[in-house]
Amino acid sequence: MFIFGVVGVAFVLISIVWVHNECQVISRNIDFQMTDLSTHENDLSFLESQVKTLSSPNRIKRIAQLQFGLYQPVPEALVILLDDK
C-alpha cells in the first residue's frame, strides 16, 4: 500500500512539473506569435499607405502625361445649328 502511495505522489508531482513546463512553452509561443502579429500589422500599415500613395489621382495623371504622353482633353463645345427654313 505504501508503494502505491509513493507512486501516486510521484505521478502527481511529475504531472505538475510537466504541466508547468507546458505552460512555459505555450507562454513563449504566445509571445513569439504576438511579436509576429505586430510585425505583420506594421507591414500591412506600410502597404496600405503605399497603395494610397501609388493610386492617388495626381500621381496617375503625372505618370500618364510624362511617360505615356497622355493629356486631359478640354471639354468640347457643343454647337447647335438651327435651320430657319
Secondary structure, 3 states (H helix, E strand, C coil): CHHHHHHHHHHHHHHHHHHHHHHHHHHHHHHHHHHHHHHHHHHHHHHHHHHHHHCCHHHHHHHHHHHHCCCCCCCCCCCCCCCCC
